[in-house]
């Protein structure tokens, strides 16, 4: 979305800047990522500060993950990086998981949006 930085921070999304690699792995597992996938964060020593600068390319190509799990991990990382929740269940956004394009649309759907699990 344009100007997503102007949207308020979602207080349900944690600030990960001081997290250890173990805490990052734990968070991913608690949010539906398989243990073997989340363990990569521990093995690669990706702590919260490192996760805040991960790019899509890093997650998809540098961690040795299969594409499906890598995309799921990236979705969580992007949410943690922005501390905004752009995705809701398909029924909450008119049958699609497209990113809302304006702040007004997000505010309109605010009550329906839930964290992606």
Buried (B, 14 or more C-beta within 10 A) or exposed (E): BEEBEEBEEBEEBEEBEEBBBEBBBBBBBEBEBEEEBBBBBBEBEBBBEBBBEBEEEBBBEEBEBEEEBBEBBBBBBBBBBBBBBBBBEEEBBEEEEEEBEEBEEBEEBEEEBEEBE
